[in-house]
Structures are given as C-alpha cells and as structure tokens.
C-alpha cells in the first residue's frame, strides 16, 4: 500500500494526531510524503512518539532497518504504514 493510500485508513488520523502532539509539528504539515528529517523532527521526539503510539494502541513497534541510513522512518507515510501494520499483526485471530 502506498504512503498516500495508507492515510485512508480511519486509524491514520489518530496516529497523526499523536505524532503532531508529540513532535510539535502542525497536523497539516504531516502529509504522507513529508520527510521526517525535512519536518525537523529530532530523533528523541520520534522515540517519544513511538512510545506514545505503543501505549495508545497497546502494541510493540518493531525497529525498521533502513538501507539508506536516513533513519528509521523516512516519511510520515512510512511511519503511519508501519504502525498500522503492527496494529494489524497484533490483532487476535478472529
């Protein structure tokens, strides 16, 4: 699923609200293709954001290996996609 398509998921809005609250970045700047680095989000704020997301959704977000060396998540869309995939994997089987 593309970064833009992932934002159609109803849970994406809540994830973005948490990202905005934890990082201080205005919600309207958190577009799918917005780069984490370009938004000026320090790594400590990103770590705090991950902890807040883990607490809210009762999940453990696994570390992502990044081949580019640019950091764990390059874009807002990649972060949201990763969190949604983690939530989906954590759901108990029906």
DAFEN-V788006 format. One line per field, one symbol per residue. psi: psi as a letter, one per 40 degrees, with the letter a starting at -180 (. if undefined). Layout:
psi->???
This chain:
psi->hiddddeehdedddddddddddeehhdeegidehhdddefhiddddddddddddddefihhiihhheeeeidhdiddddddddddddddehii.
